Amino acid sequence: EDMRDGRETWGVIGQEVYGAGMAPTFAALAYLSPVPGVTIYSGYPLADVSQDGDNIRAVWTGVPGYRTPVVVWGVTGVTVDGDMVPTEVCGNALCFDAEGGETYLMEVA
């Protein structure tokens, strides 16, 4: 793989193929600010985010039945299918576990 003659650094070609680029990509996808004052951190990337009146509607990627930790700043409550999602106060944010493939509605503060 990528044997150079000494003029260039080894290992620069093909690193995206071997996965070296995935960690920065997932780190960049972990944080999202869909509207001013609201920031979402999630282990799963978001498939879709939209503003719905005074709420943020978010759909997580991932596998149904499996969950990822989520931290959201700038919201006061979270529901899924009309039911309140159990949350914890984490500093000035709300923390909860989001199930892959579910649609969550978050009330903007």
N, C-alpha and C positions, 0 to 999 in steps of 0.2 A: 504494500500500500504506500503510495506517495513517497517513493524513494527519490530524494533530491541530490543534486550534485554539490551541495554546500552553499549555493548562492541564495537559496530561499529556505525558510523554516520548514521542517518536516511536519506533516500532520495538518496542513491547512486545506488540503483538498479532501473532500469526502466526509468531513466531520459532521455535516448536517445529516448525511445518510446514516451514520453510526449513532446518532442521537445526541450529540453534544449540544445541538441547538435547541433541544426540547426543554431543558430546565429554564433558560431565560424566557422562552415562549410561554410556558405555563406560569411563570412568575408574573409576566406582563398581563396575562389573562386573569390572574387571581383578583385584581382590583379593578373596579369599574365605578365611575361616577355618572349615573344615568341622567341626573338633574342636579343643578346647583344645591349644595347642602346635603346631598345623599351620596354615601360611598358604600359599596358592597365589596366584601372580601369573601371569597369562596374557594374551596378546594376543587370543585368542579367548575369548569367554564360555564357561563350562562349561554343558553341557546337563543334566548330572546328577552329583551327588556323594553318596556314601553311605559309611557305615562298614561294613567287612566284616571282623569280628574285629579283628586288630591292623593292618589295612590300610585305606586309603582307596581306594575305587573311583571314578574320575572319567572322565566322557565329555565330550569336547570338541565344541563346535559347529564349523562350518567345513566346508571342502570336502575330501573324501578326495584324497590326493595332494599337498595343500598343508600347510605346517607353520607353527607359531607358536612363538616362544620362550616357555619356561615356567621359572619359578623357584619352588622349593618349600622352605620352611623346616620342619624338624621331621620329616623322613623320611630313611631310610637307603638306600633303593633303589627302583627303578621298573621294572616289567615291563609288557609288552603281549603278549597271547596266550602267556603263559608264558616269553617271552624277555626277558632283561635289556635295558633301554634304555640306550644309551650316555649317561652323564651326566658333568658336570664339577662340581667343587666350586667354588662361588661364595661365598666368605666362609664363612658358616655355613649355607649352603643348597645344594641340588642344582639344577643348570641342565640343561635338555634341550630338544629340539624335539619338540612334540606334533603329530601329524597330525590334521587335522580328521576328526571322526566316529569316532575310535578310542577304545577303553576302556583306561585305564591303571590299574594297581594299584600303589599306593605304600605301602611298608612304614613304619609309624609308628615313630619313634625311641623 
